[in-house]
């Protein structure tokens, strides 16, 4: 599924607990109805200093990036493929990718805690980790605001609550500012090219769809039944998008991306509103994402102002507003 591949073209554990943790009643094994949640139990069992020394396996690039953001990057002993930001993350040993985790290597590393991606790691592998009685915490950002909750979770796990609170607060403030800025913006018709062969876009609660809505964009396929629907090229051309978004790796051109200039009748191609945000940033659930989305919103705003100007009575380019 696209969400497990970090919406490619960007492609998108631990071991047995220490003896002291294993002796704890039910907190790390089968929980009773009154047992504390794993993160809470971890906080209660260990001091702040002990949590700051936990050896962590992080099972997704966005988890790695967020751990570094709160100053806990040095605690990571292993991660998965494409965990490349910040640059220090590139040298961390890798024990799998979005499709498969190397369970044996994870067990051999004997991590104190594993932080997994609830919606992105293979369910079968996560179940196997549970069989080894490994301490697993879950990252599960669904909405843009959930990034802040994820940061706070990582802060509790690593004993860096204060740093996490500061990072999360700044993120939510930036998110709120963007929401307010574009809350009443005139919709601009935007097609999001997630994947070219087959042609796939975003809809519903998909991560990029939420970003489009934040920018005041109107997605002609936004109500599709699937979050990442496959669409026909003819459907896109008929919808006459005013802006086309093609996320790329490090803002470089992708060999398999569609050349929209082949269809100069669509407003996006005619008026040169083909945008190329950095996929590494917009497709990862991290604080860095909002910086790139902010740029994307500004570019969509430029298109909005252009089409509003050309739609005024007497404009020689009134047809461009379609």
Backbone bond lengths (Angstrom), bond angles and torsions (degrees), N, CA, C in turn:
res aa  C-N    CA-C-N  psi(-1)  N-CA   C-N-CA  omega(-1)  CA-C   N-CA-C  phi
1 X - - - 1.462 - - 1.523 109.52 -
2 X 1.333 117.01 150.03 1.459 119.24 -176.63 1.506 114.07 -58.59
3 X 1.348 118.94 -35.91 1.449 118.46 -176.44 1.510 112.31 -67.85
4 X 1.308 117.88 -22.92 1.454 119.63 177.37 1.522 111.69 -82.23
5 X 1.313 116.91 -12.87 1.452 120.00 179.77 1.515 110.98 -103.74
6 X 1.322 117.38 17.25 1.450 121.15 -174.91 1.503 109.95 54.22
7 X 1.352 116.96 37.95 1.449 123.26 177.87 1.518 109.44 54.52
8 X 1.303 114.77 49.40 1.438 119.47 -177.35 1.508 109.06 -42.03
9 X 1.402 118.64 146.96 1.429 129.34 33.80 1.509 119.05 -70.31
10 X 1.269 121.32 -5.52 1.464 118.47 172.98 1.535 107.72 -97.36
11 X 1.292 119.70 114.20 1.432 119.89 179.50 1.529 111.63 -79.64
12 X 1.235 67.01 111.72 1.358 83.75 173.95 1.400 101.76 -74.04
13 X 17.062 141.96 176.80 1.389 66.91 -42.68 1.457 102.96 -166.42
14 X 0.971 124.68 -84.86 1.458 126.53 -176.96 1.480 111.75 -96.04
15 X 1.324 115.52 -164.34 1.466 115.04 179.46 1.494 113.05 -130.43
16 X 1.349 112.82 -171.68 1.451 119.19 -178.64 1.513 110.41 -52.39
17 X 1.314 115.33 142.66 1.456 119.79 -179.74 1.516 110.30 -64.69
18 X 1.320 114.29 158.17 1.452 117.87 175.32 1.517 108.95 -63.21
19 X 1.310 116.23 159.24 1.464 120.73 -174.88 1.526 111.23 -55.98
20 X 1.313 117.60 -38.87 1.459 119.54 -178.32 1.512 111.69 -65.05
21 X 1.354 117.40 -36.99 1.454 119.70 179.52 1.512 111.26 -74.20
22 X 1.297 116.83 -35.77 1.461 119.67 179.92 1.523 111.79 -64.39
23 X 1.326 117.28 -26.72 1.461 120.56 -178.29 1.524 112.28 -79.17
24 X 1.319 116.79 -9.60 1.449 118.79 -179.04 1.517 110.82 -70.24
25 X 1.318 118.87 137.26 1.463 121.69 -178.45 1.508 111.97 -71.98
26 X 1.299 118.36 121.86 1.458 130.44 170.10 1.518 116.15 54.30
27 X 1.309 120.42 -9.61 1.462 120.23 -175.63 1.514 111.71 -65.93
28 X 1.324 117.96 -32.22 1.455 120.93 -178.42 1.523 112.69 -115.15
29 X 1.284 116.47 2.15 1.448 119.76 176.06 1.507 109.32 -111.87
30 X 1.321 117.81 -141.39 1.455 121.77 177.72 1.512 108.61 -70.01
31 X 1.347 116.90 122.19 1.444 119.73 -175.14 1.518 111.41 -88.32
32 X 1.318 115.22 142.66 1.454 120.37 171.56 1.513 108.09 -83.07
33 X 1.322 117.06 173.01 1.452 120.72 -177.86 1.519 111.38 -65.13
34 X 1.321 117.97 -24.71 1.458 121.60 -178.03 1.524 112.64 -99.76
35 X 1.333 117.09 0.26 1.463 120.07 -178.36 1.518 110.17 -69.16
36 X 1.320 115.89 147.27 1.455 120.64 178.74 1.520 109.75 -70.49
37 X 1.338 117.68 147.93 1.458 120.50 174.82 1.523 109.66 -56.33
38 X 1.346 117.80 151.91 1.468 120.55 -176.10 1.520 114.48 -50.74
39 X 1.342 118.04 -47.11 1.457 119.43 -177.99 1.514 111.20 -63.96
40 X 1.316 116.71 -40.95 1.463 120.20 178.15 1.513 110.88 -63.59
41 X 1.340 116.11 -42.81 1.461 120.09 179.04 1.526 110.77 -62.69
42 X 1.328 115.82 -38.77 1.463 120.36 178.54 1.521 110.26 -62.86
43 X 1.318 116.64 -43.42 1.464 120.91 -179.58 1.521 111.26 -64.58
44 X 1.322 116.16 -37.91 1.454 120.18 -179.13 1.520 111.91 -72.47
45 X 1.329 117.37 -32.14 1.465 121.25 -174.95 1.530 112.79 -79.91
46 X 1.340 116.07 -29.02 1.456 119.63 -173.12 1.524 111.22 -121.62
47 X 1.308 116.29 149.45 1.454 120.93 175.31 1.524 109.48 -74.41
48 X 1.306 116.30 167.82 1.453 120.10 177.97 1.524 110.76 -59.53
49 X 1.317 116.72 -43.19 1.461 120.12 -179.83 1.523 111.02 -63.33
50 X 1.321 117.74 -39.41 1.466 120.55 179.06 1.525 110.80 -65.26
51 X 1.333 117.09 -40.18 1.461 120.10 178.93 1.527 111.42 -67.16
52 X 1.317 117.03 -28.98 1.462 120.77 177.83 1.520 112.34 -74.57
53 X 1.329 116.40 -7.15 1.461 120.89 179.28 1.528 112.52 -113.45
54 X 1.322 117.89 5.25 1.461 120.99 179.77 1.528 110.10 -63.47
55 X 1.328 115.37 140.33 1.459 121.67 176.66 1.526 107.31 -90.30
56 X 1.331 116.28 120.47 1.464 121.39 -168.72 1.522 111.57 -116.16
57 X 1.321 115.41 138.80 1.466 121.18 166.11 1.526 106.34 -107.91
58 X 1.320 115.91 122.47 1.463 122.48 -178.26 1.525 109.40 -107.64
59 X 1.336 116.64 121.38 1.458 120.98 -168.63 1.524 115.37 -98.33
60 X 1.317 117.99 27.45 1.469 120.70 174.69 1.522 109.12 -165.06
61 X 1.331 117.27 148.17 1.464 120.03 179.10 1.522 113.79 -57.51
62 X 1.339 118.06 -37.22 1.461 118.45 -177.80 1.529 111.10 -69.03
63 X 1.336 117.72 -30.06 1.467 120.82 177.35 1.522 109.88 -68.63
64 X 1.321 115.78 -43.91 1.470 120.52 177.84 1.530 110.27 -58.96
65 X 1.319 115.70 -48.92 1.461 120.50 -178.15 1.531 111.26 -59.86
66 X 1.323 116.78 -41.10 1.462 120.57 -178.56 1.527 111.81 -71.76
67 X 1.316 117.36 -34.64 1.461 119.75 175.92 1.530 110.47 -63.23
68 X 1.315 116.66 -42.46 1.460 119.27 176.43 1.521 110.90 -63.86
69 X 1.326 117.34 -35.13 1.458 121.46 -177.14 1.525 112.37 -63.07
70 X 1.351 116.49 -27.39 1.467 119.57 179.96 1.532 111.47 -104.00
71 X 1.328 117.18 10.06 1.456 120.85 175.97 1.506 115.33 86.22
72 X 1.348 117.44 18.01 1.463 120.80 -177.42 1.522 112.78 -109.42
73 X 1.322 117.47 14.57 1.463 120.22 -176.32 1.514 114.27 -61.30
74 X 1.338 117.66 -32.45 1.467 120.45 -177.85 1.524 112.64 -70.32
75 X 1.317 117.21 -12.17 1.463 119.94 179.07 1.522 112.54 -82.37
76 X 1.328 117.19 -11.94 1.468 121.07 -176.47 1.526 109.75 -78.71
77 X 1.317 116.95 124.33 1.465 120.96 179.26 1.524 112.35 -105.05
78 X 1.328 117.76 -14.14 1.467 121.16 178.19 1.517 108.84 -165.25
79 X 1.333 114.90 156.73 1.456 120.04 -179.72 1.530 109.30 -153.28
80 X 1.331 116.60 -165.00 1.459 121.69 -179.20 1.520 111.04 -113.04
81 X 1.330 115.44 172.92 1.464 121.48 -177.62 1.526 111.78 -58.23
82 X 1.328 115.71 149.52 1.461 124.85 176.87 1.525 113.31 74.48
83 X 1.312 117.21 12.00 1.464 120.37 173.31 1.519 107.29 -84.33
84 X 1.321 115.53 89.58 1.465 120.70 -169.04 1.517 114.26 -126.58
85 X 1.333 117.43 12.89 1.465 119.36 177.34 1.516 109.79 -138.11
86 X 1.350 116.07 135.52 1.469 127.13 -5.64 1.524 111.20 -67.12
87 X 1.327 116.61 -177.56 1.458 119.62 -173.73 1.520 112.38 -60.23
88 X 1.333 117.10 -27.14 1.468 119.96 178.06 1.527 111.89 -62.55
89 X 1.322 116.20 -25.00 1.463 120.04 -178.40 1.523 112.29 -70.29
90 X 1.322 116.48 -21.77 1.469 120.28 -175.83 1.518 113.41 -65.75
91 X 1.324 117.98 -20.92 1.462 120.66 -177.43 1.530 112.03 -96.88
92 X 1.318 117.86 -0.23 1.467 120.34 179.05 1.526 109.21 -73.20
93 X 1.319 119.05 131.63 1.473 121.03 178.75 1.528 111.51 -56.00
94 X 1.342 115.92 143.98 1.461 121.28 -178.61 1.524 110.51 -109.40
95 X 1.330 114.84 139.29 1.469 120.18 -176.88 1.539 111.02 -126.68
96 X 1.335 115.26 37.59 1.457 118.60 176.97 1.506 112.37 141.55
97 X 1.345 115.04 -170.85 1.456 121.49 178.60 1.525 108.68 -145.34
98 X 1.336 116.39 -168.09 1.467 119.32 -175.99 1.528 112.43 -63.81
99 X 1.332 117.27 -22.96 1.460 120.46 -175.06 1.523 113.50 -94.37
100 X 1.328 117.79 -27.29 1.461 119.53 -175.26 1.528 110.49 -156.84
101 X 1.329 114.91 136.46 1.461 121.06 175.49 1.523 108.91 -105.27
102 X 1.325 116.31 146.32 1.462 121.58 179.44 1.530 107.82 -91.41
103 X 1.310 114.75 87.40 1.463 121.14 -171.96 1.526 111.83 -59.42
104 X 1.336 117.23 -41.72 1.458 119.83 -178.02 1.526 111.58 -61.32
105 X 1.308 116.62 -42.27 1.467 120.02 178.53 1.529 110.95 -65.22
106 X 1.302 115.12 -37.60 1.466 119.76 179.30 1.521 110.36 -61.84
107 X 1.297 115.81 -45.89 1.460 120.78 179.81 1.521 110.71 -63.17
108 X 1.335 116.95 -41.17 1.461 120.83 -179.27 1.532 112.30 -63.72
109 X 1.324 116.88 -30.79 1.466 120.43 -177.77 1.526 112.75 -73.85
110 X 1.303 117.74 -18.33 1.451 122.98 177.54 1.542 112.97 52.10
111 X 1.326 117.65 58.82 1.467 119.34 178.26 1.519 111.02 -71.64
112 X 1.301 116.45 156.03 1.461 120.53 173.26 1.520 111.01 -78.46
113 X 1.322 115.81 -32.54 1.468 120.12 179.55 1.525 109.12 -153.21
114 X 1.314 115.30 147.11 1.460 123.11 176.33 1.526 107.15 -115.00
115 X 1.304 116.60 133.42 1.461 120.30 175.33 1.523 107.21 -111.89
116 X 1.332 115.64 111.21 1.460 121.98 -174.50 1.526 110.95 -105.16
117 X 1.321 115.02 161.08 1.473 121.98 176.04 1.517 107.05 -97.55
118 X 1.325 116.35 108.60 1.460 121.97 -173.30 1.523 112.01 -55.88
119 X 1.339 117.05 -40.07 1.459 120.66 -175.06 1.523 113.61 -99.83
120 X 1.329 117.49 0.80 1.449 119.29 -173.96 1.509 115.90 -122.79
121 X 1.330 118.43 -23.47 1.465 120.79 178.48 1.523 110.33 -86.79
122 X 1.339 117.94 152.51 1.467 120.99 -179.24 1.538 111.44 -61.15
123 X 1.316 116.39 125.57 1.465 120.59 -178.31 1.526 112.41 -58.18
124 X 1.327 116.10 -38.04 1.469 120.19 -179.48 1.526 111.03 -61.99
125 X 1.328 116.20 -41.87 1.466 120.16 179.96 1.523 111.28 -69.35
126 X 1.314 116.84 -37.86 1.463 119.57 178.16 1.529 110.49 -64.27
127 X 1.315 116.83 -36.66 1.470 120.68 176.98 1.521 110.88 -65.61
128 X 1.325 116.98 -38.48 1.461 120.35 178.73 1.524 110.72 -64.82
129 X 1.321 116.85 -37.47 1.463 120.00 178.52 1.523 110.56 -61.37
130 X 1.309 115.69 -39.68 1.469 119.89 179.29 1.520 110.73 -62.55
131 X 1.318 117.42 -33.96 1.462 120.86 179.75 1.532 112.12 -66.73
132 X 1.323 116.20 -24.52 1.463 119.77 177.55 1.525 111.61 -88.08
133 X 1.328 116.58 5.61 1.474 121.83 179.11 1.530 111.60 60.25
134 X 1.309 115.34 34.74 1.459 120.25 177.95 1.527 109.79 -81.26
135 X 1.322 115.50 145.25 1.464 120.71 177.72 1.529 108.48 -77.67
136 X 1.321 117.08 110.52 1.459 121.86 -177.68 1.523 110.03 -118.40
137 X 1.319 116.09 126.66 1.460 122.80 172.28 1.527 107.53 -110.37
138 X 1.321 115.96 152.91 1.464 118.77 -172.45 1.522 113.16 -120.02
139 X 1.321 114.55 130.71 1.461 122.77 168.32 1.527 106.71 -91.87
140 X 1.332 117.01 130.97 1.463 119.38 -177.62 1.535 111.48 -146.43
141 X 1.338 117.77 59.38 1.463 118.92 177.80 1.526 111.22 -73.26
142 X 1.316 116.29 124.16 1.461 122.08 179.15 1.530 110.44 -109.05
143 X 1.324 116.25 -42.83 1.456 121.16 179.99 1.526 109.79 -108.06
144 X 1.315 116.23 167.43 1.460 120.39 178.79 1.523 111.03 -60.19
145 X 1.329 116.96 -37.32 1.468 120.63 179.70 1.521 111.86 -67.73
146 X 1.338 117.64 -24.53 1.466 121.00 -178.13 1.527 112.57 -64.92
147 X 1.318 117.78 -18.79 1.469 120.23 177.92 1.525 109.73 -58.40
148 X 1.322 116.88 -38.91 1.463 120.65 179.19 1.524 110.48 -65.40
149 X 1.346 117.64 -42.01 1.461 120.85 177.58 1.522 110.93 -61.78
150 X 1.322 115.79 -38.18 1.463 120.77 178.60 1.529 110.41 -63.17
151 X 1.309 116.61 -42.82 1.463 121.64 178.59 1.528 109.90 -60.83
152 X 1.324 116.77 -44.33 1.467 120.77 -179.88 1.522 111.01 -64.97
153 X 1.328 117.16 -38.38 1.464 121.35 176.60 1.526 110.63 -59.74
154 X 1.321 116.36 -47.63 1.459 120.36 -179.79 1.526 111.09 -64.11
155 X 1.324 116.30 -33.49 1.453 119.86 176.60 1.514 112.26 -64.13
156 X 1.320 116.95 -39.76 1.475 120.28 178.27 1.521 111.16 -68.22
157 X 1.317 116.90 -39.88 1.465 120.68 -179.08 1.532 110.85 -64.47
158 X 1.323 116.50 -41.10 1.467 120.72 -172.24 1.526 113.87 -99.15
159 X 1.329 117.45 6.23 1.456 119.45 179.29 1.516 113.49 69.71
160 X 1.313 115.98 28.81 1.469 120.84 -179.69 1.527 110.09 -123.35
161 X 1.309 115.27 50.31 1.457 121.07 -176.48 1.528 112.06 -60.50
162 X 1.323 117.11 -42.77 1.462 119.66 -176.20 1.524 111.25 -64.95
163 X 1.343 116.53 -46.45 1.460 119.65 178.90 1.526 110.90 -62.24
164 X 1.338 115.85 -41.31 1.461 120.42 -179.35 1.524 111.19 -64.13
165 X 1.325 116.54 -40.42 1.457 120.14 179.72 1.521 110.97 -62.82
166 X 1.312 116.91 -39.97 1.464 120.63 179.31 1.531 110.78 -65.73
167 X 1.324 116.36 -44.87 1.465 120.57 -179.44 1.525 110.33 -65.17
168 X 1.332 116.93 -44.81 1.459 121.10 -178.57 1.527 111.17 -64.45
169 X 1.313 117.17 -39.98 1.466 120.96 -179.36 1.520 111.25 -64.54
170 X 1.334 116.06 -42.93 1.475 119.43 178.30 1.523 110.52 -63.32
171 X 1.325 116.44 -39.99 1.465 120.83 179.36 1.532 110.71 -62.72
172 X 1.318 117.00 -48.69 1.465 120.53 -178.24 1.526 111.42 -64.50
173 X 1.312 116.73 -34.86 1.462 120.01 176.99 1.528 110.82 -64.82
174 X 1.330 115.84 -42.62 1.461 120.03 178.10 1.524 110.69 -65.11
175 X 1.332 116.87 -41.70 1.460 121.20 178.27 1.523 110.56 -61.99
176 X 1.310 116.63 -44.77 1.466 121.26 179.78 1.525 111.06 -61.72
177 X 1.322 116.81 -41.80 1.461 120.43 179.46 1.531 111.04 -60.92
178 X 1.327 116.73 -42.37 1.463 120.22 178.69 1.532 110.77 -66.23
179 X 1.312 116.64 -41.32 1.459 120.08 179.03 1.520 111.22 -60.50
180 X 1.313 116.86 -44.13 1.455 120.89 -178.98 1.534 111.32 -69.27
181 X 1.321 115.96 -38.30 1.462 120.43 -175.51 1.529 111.50 -64.72
182 X 1.334 117.04 -38.51 1.460 120.43 -174.94 1.525 113.34 -109.10
183 X 1.329 117.24 12.04 1.460 121.18 -175.30 1.524 112.80 -58.59
184 X 1.311 117.69 -38.37 1.465 121.58 -176.39 1.527 112.24 -112.75
185 X 1.316 116.17 22.52 1.465 120.17 -177.87 1.529 110.84 -70.01
186 X 1.313 115.70 144.14 1.465 120.65 175.22 1.531 109.21 -65.73
187 X 1.337 117.83 128.30 1.471 119.85 -177.40 1.528 112.60 -59.40
188 X 1.315 115.19 141.67 1.456 122.87 173.40 1.518 107.21 -118.90
189 X 1.334 116.39 131.75 1.468 120.21 -176.46 1.536 109.51 -76.47
190 X 1.329 116.11 116.90 1.466 122.09 -173.61 1.525 110.40 -125.08
191 X 1.327 115.61 131.19 1.470 120.40 170.83 1.517 108.65 -104.37
192 X 1.334 116.20 129.69 1.462 122.64 -178.46 1.528 108.64 -104.93
193 X 1.319 116.72 109.87 1.467 121.66 179.19 1.528 109.01 -86.14
194 X 1.303 114.94 95.55 1.459 119.66 179.75 1.522 110.90 -76.22
195 X 1.325 114.86 -39.73 1.462 121.43 -175.08 1.514 106.85 -152.63
196 X 1.320 117.63 142.95 1.464 119.49 -172.64 1.520 114.42 -98.24
197 X 1.326 118.08 -30.21 1.472 120.60 -176.14 1.523 110.56 -135.93
198 X 1.339 117.33 97.54 1.465 127.92 -1.15 1.523 110.63 -74.70
199 X 1.307 115.95 161.06 1.460 120.71 -177.51 1.526 109.49 -69.97
200 X 1.313 115.20 121.86 1.468 120.78 -175.82 1.522 109.11 -134.47
201 X 1.334 115.35 143.73 1.452 120.27 -178.61 1.527 109.93 -130.09
202 X 1.326 117.36 -161.26 1.464 121.71 -176.84 1.519 109.54 -125.72
203 X 1.347 115.10 158.59 1.467 120.10 -178.20 1.523 109.60 -162.88
204 X 1.327 115.39 175.46 1.470 123.21 173.15 1.527 112.90 51.28
205 X 1.347 115.74 -116.80 1.457 121.10 -176.67 1.519 113.19 -101.85
206 X 1.327 117.54 14.27 1.465 120.39 177.44 1.522 109.91 -56.88
207 X 1.307 114.88 145.74 1.468 121.25 -177.70 1.537 111.89 -52.67
208 X 1.351 119.78 -50.54 1.468 119.26 179.20 1.526 113.01 -66.71
209 X 1.324 117.25 -29.79 1.466 119.69 177.81 1.527 110.94 -62.57
210 X 1.316 116.33 -39.89 1.465 120.04 176.82 1.525 111.02 -62.95
211 X 1.322 116.37 -35.13 1.459 120.28 178.01 1.530 110.66 -68.24
212 X 1.333 116.81 -40.30 1.458 120.23 177.35 1.527 110.72 -60.39
213 X 1.318 116.06 -44.45 1.456 120.50 179.66 1.528 110.97 -63.72
214 X 1.326 116.39 -37.31 1.460 120.99 177.64 1.525 110.35 -59.92
215 X 1.332 116.95 -37.12 1.463 122.02 -178.18 1.525 113.04 -84.39
216 X 1.320 117.70 1.00 1.454 120.23 -178.38 1.512 113.35 75.60
217 X 1.340 117.52 27.69 1.458 122.39 -179.54 1.522 110.41 -92.94
218 X 1.327 115.95 149.67 1.457 122.63 177.01 1.522 108.76 -109.14
219 X 1.312 116.91 120.08 1.459 122.68 -178.38 1.525 108.93 -98.74
220 X 1.328 119.51 116.45 1.466 120.93 -178.64 1.526 113.51 -62.02
221 X 1.335 117.32 -16.34 1.462 121.06 179.10 1.529 111.43 -112.40
222 X 1.318 116.85 15.11 1.456 121.90 -173.50 1.515 115.32 -62.71
223 X 1.325 118.02 -22.08 1.466 121.46 -178.16 1.527 112.84 -101.48
224 X 1.316 117.23 13.23 1.467 120.33 178.30 1.524 110.17 -59.95
225 X 1.322 116.99 156.50 1.464 121.13 -175.38 1.521 112.70 -70.38
226 X 1.327 117.00 -27.72 1.467 122.27 -178.84 1.521 108.91 -101.58
227 X 1.331 116.88 144.75 1.466 119.83 176.82 1.522 112.12 -65.66
228 X 1.333 116.70 -26.99 1.462 120.85 -178.70 1.530 108.59 -130.48
229 X 1.334 117.73 69.41 1.465 120.65 -172.98 1.525 113.30 -74.18
230 X 1.324 114.51 146.94 1.457 120.83 170.37 1.523 107.33 -85.30
231 X 1.324 116.57 133.77 1.460 120.51 -177.92 1.522 109.47 -128.84
232 X 1.318 115.21 159.05 1.447 120.24 177.30 1.515 111.19 -87.70
233 X 1.316 116.72 146.63 1.463 120.74 179.57 1.517 110.68 -57.75
234 X 1.315 116.37 -39.70 1.463 119.67 -179.33 1.528 111.01 -62.11
235 X 1.335 116.70 -36.87 1.462 120.30 177.72 1.526 110.63 -60.76
236 X 1.307 115.74 -40.79 1.466 120.07 -179.49 1.519 110.33 -67.77
237 X 1.324 116.74 -46.09 1.458 120.46 -177.82 1.518 111.20 -62.43
238 X 1.317 116.85 -39.54 1.465 121.14 179.67 1.527 111.11 -66.54
239 X 1.343 116.96 -30.99 1.469 120.36 -178.64 1.525 112.54 -72.39
240 X 1.334 117.52 -14.11 1.464 123.66 177.79 1.534 112.80 50.78
241 X 1.331 117.88 62.80 1.467 119.71 -179.51 1.520 111.88 -63.24
242 X 1.313 115.79 141.74 1.466 121.30 177.71 1.525 111.72 -85.17
243 X 1.340 115.33 -22.37 1.467 122.36 177.56 1.522 107.33 -140.44
244 X 1.330 116.49 140.96 1.469 121.77 172.26 1.521 107.32 -119.58
245 X 1.320 115.66 133.17 1.461 120.97 178.74 1.521 109.04 -110.77
246 X 1.327 115.68 123.97 1.461 123.40 177.87 1.527 108.52 -122.94
247 X 1.320 119.04 89.26 1.478 119.39 177.12 1.527 110.16 -60.62
248 X 1.319 116.59 138.57 1.448 121.13 -178.78 1.522 110.42 -132.89
249 X 1.309 115.85 160.08 1.451 121.28 178.37 1.526 109.13 -76.08
250 X 1.350 115.31 119.29 1.460 120.71 178.21 1.526 112.01 53.99
251 X 1.358 115.56 34.60 1.464 122.34 177.42 1.530 113.33 60.80
252 X 1.336 117.73 20.07 1.456 120.41 179.03 1.520 109.54 -95.86
253 X 1.322 117.05 155.19 1.455 120.69 179.99 1.526 110.45 -70.33
254 X 1.334 115.88 141.00 1.456 121.21 178.74 1.528 109.19 -98.77
255 X 1.315 116.39 133.58 1.459 120.88 -175.86 1.525 112.13 -61.05
256 X 1.342 117.56 -33.02 1.461 119.97 -175.91 1.525 112.99 -96.95
257 X 1.324 118.26 4.57 1.457 121.06 178.69 1.526 109.95 -71.37
258 X 1.317 117.26 148.16 1.455 121.42 179.10 1.524 110.81 -69.93
259 X 1.314 115.52 142.84 1.459 121.67 174.01 1.523 107.81 -94.76
260 X 1.315 116.02 97.09 1.466 120.27 -173.82 1.520 112.89 -70.41
261 X 1.317 117.87 -13.05 1.454 119.94 176.65 1.527 111.93 -68.83
262 X 1.343 116.60 -10.15 1.467 119.92 174.55 1.525 111.35 -67.74
263 X 1.336 116.34 -17.49 1.461 120.65 -177.00 1.534 108.53 -124.52
264 X 1.318 116.55 71.98 1.475 120.67 -173.43 1.520 114.25 -67.20
265 X 1.349 117.47 -7.59 1.467 118.59 179.38 1.528 112.32 -76.62
266 X 1.351 117.32 -18.70 1.464 117.33 179.30 1.536 108.24 -80.74
267 X 1.325 117.81 138.71 1.469 120.74 -175.28 1.521 113.75 -54.90
268 X 1.348 118.22 -37.90 1.465 120.54 -177.78 1.519 111.29 -59.79
269 X 1.351 116.75 -42.43 1.460 120.91 179.50 1.518 111.10 -75.57
270 X 1.331 116.76 -43.12 1.455 121.38 -178.05 1.523 112.02 -60.08
271 X 1.338 115.64 -37.01 1.460 120.71 -175.40 1.523 113.77 -105.40
272 X 1.338 115.07 9.02 1.469 121.50 173.65 1.517 113.16 62.64
273 X 1.335 116.70 41.53 1.455 121.19 175.10 1.527 109.71 -106.09
274 X 1.335 115.50 62.14 1.464 123.17 173.54 1.527 105.90 -106.73
275 X 1.321 117.02 110.52 1.461 121.61 -173.21 1.526 110.95 -99.93
276 X 1.343 115.93 146.49 1.470 121.39 -177.11 1.531 110.95 -130.10
277 X 1.317 117.96 70.61 1.468 118.99 176.76 1.517 111.26 -66.36
278 X 1.314 115.91 157.82 1.461 122.30 179.14 1.529 109.39 -73.40
279 X 1.329 116.63 113.63 1.466 121.03 -175.94 1.517 112.32 -63.35
280 X 1.331 116.83 -33.65 1.464 119.71 178.62 1.520 110.97 -58.35
281 X 1.322 116.48 -33.07 1.456 120.58 -177.64 1.525 111.98 -86.50
282 X 1.319 117.76 -50.05 1.467 119.29 -174.07 1.521 113.22 -72.47
283 X 1.323 117.95 -22.37 1.452 120.28 -175.86 1.521 114.07 -98.43
284 X 1.312 117.60 1.10 1.466 120.35 177.61 1.523 110.03 -107.64
285 X 1.308 116.10 140.67 1.460 121.75 -176.05 1.523 109.67 -84.41
286 X 1.317 116.70 70.04 1.462 121.32 -175.81 1.518 110.03 -135.67
287 X 1.329 116.20 170.89 1.450 120.24 179.60 1.525 111.42 -65.98
288 X 1.329 117.17 -27.73 1.469 121.41 -179.52 1.521 111.58 -66.17
289 X 1.321 116.04 -23.75 1.460 121.28 -178.68 1.522 112.07 -57.06
290 X 1.337 117.23 -42.90 1.461 120.28 -174.87 1.527 112.69 -64.73
291 X 1.325 117.55 -29.82 1.459 119.71 178.02 1.529 110.15 -62.56
292 X 1.320 116.72 -43.10 1.462 120.64 -179.58 1.523 110.79 -73.75
293 X 1.321 117.22 -37.69 1.460 120.15 177.29 1.524 110.41 -63.85
294 X 1.308 116.25 -37.11 1.464 120.44 177.16 1.527 110.75 -59.32
295 X 1.326 116.50 -42.93 1.469 120.84 177.00 1.521 110.10 -63.84
296 X 1.332 116.46 -43.22 1.461 120.86 179.06 1.530 110.92 -61.41
297 X 1.331 116.97 -41.89 1.461 121.13 177.90 1.525 111.02 -61.65
298 X 1.326 117.06 -40.28 1.464 121.35 179.02 1.528 110.68 -64.07
299 X 1.338 116.24 -38.79 1.459 119.83 179.23 1.532 110.75 -68.88
300 X 1.322 116.55 -39.16 1.462 120.02 176.04 1.528 109.73 -65.63
301 X 1.326 117.28 -36.15 1.462 121.23 176.96 1.530 111.36 -63.03
302 X 1.324 116.64 -37.59 1.460 120.13 176.37 1.525 110.34 -62.48
303 X 1.336 115.89 -41.88 1.466 119.72 176.63 1.526 110.18 -64.67
304 X 1.307 117.21 -41.12 1.471 121.82 179.47 1.528 110.62 -57.91
305 X 1.316 115.90 -47.30 1.456 120.12 -179.00 1.529 111.14 -66.26
306 X 1.321 116.43 -36.70 1.467 120.17 177.81 1.520 110.58 -62.46
307 X 1.322 116.88 -49.84 1.468 119.62 -176.99 1.522 111.70 -68.36
308 X 1.321 117.08 -33.29 1.459 119.52 176.23 1.527 110.36 -65.20
309 X 1.336 115.72 -40.03 1.463 120.05 179.67 1.520 111.31 -65.98
310 X 1.333 116.66 -41.59 1.463 120.12 -177.19 1.518 112.58 -77.11
311 X 1.331 117.47 -12.22 1.467 120.23 179.97 1.526 112.40 -92.79
312 X 1.325 116.88 -3.11 1.462 119.32 178.96 1.515 110.30 -68.98
313 X 1.331 116.56 146.32 1.473 120.32 178.82 1.524 111.07 -53.81
314 X 1.329 114.85 132.77 1.457 119.42 178.61 1.505 113.99 93.22
315 X 1.338 117.34 -9.51 1.460 119.40 179.89 1.514 110.07 -68.38
316 X 1.320 117.00 136.84 1.470 121.21 179.58 1.513 111.64 -75.46
317 X 1.333 117.59 -11.76 1.475 121.25 -178.34 1.517 111.50 -114.38
318 X 1.337 116.13 30.70 1.451 119.21 -175.30 1.513 113.02 -59.21
319 X 1.344 117.24 -29.19 1.468 120.13 -178.86 1.516 112.26 -68.06
320 X 1.341 118.24 -17.83 1.459 121.33 -178.46 1.511 112.48 -68.98
321 X 1.308 118.57 -14.91 1.468 121.17 -175.89 1.512 112.57 -75.57
322 X 1.338 117.83 -11.36 1.461 120.66 -173.08 1.511 112.32 -56.57
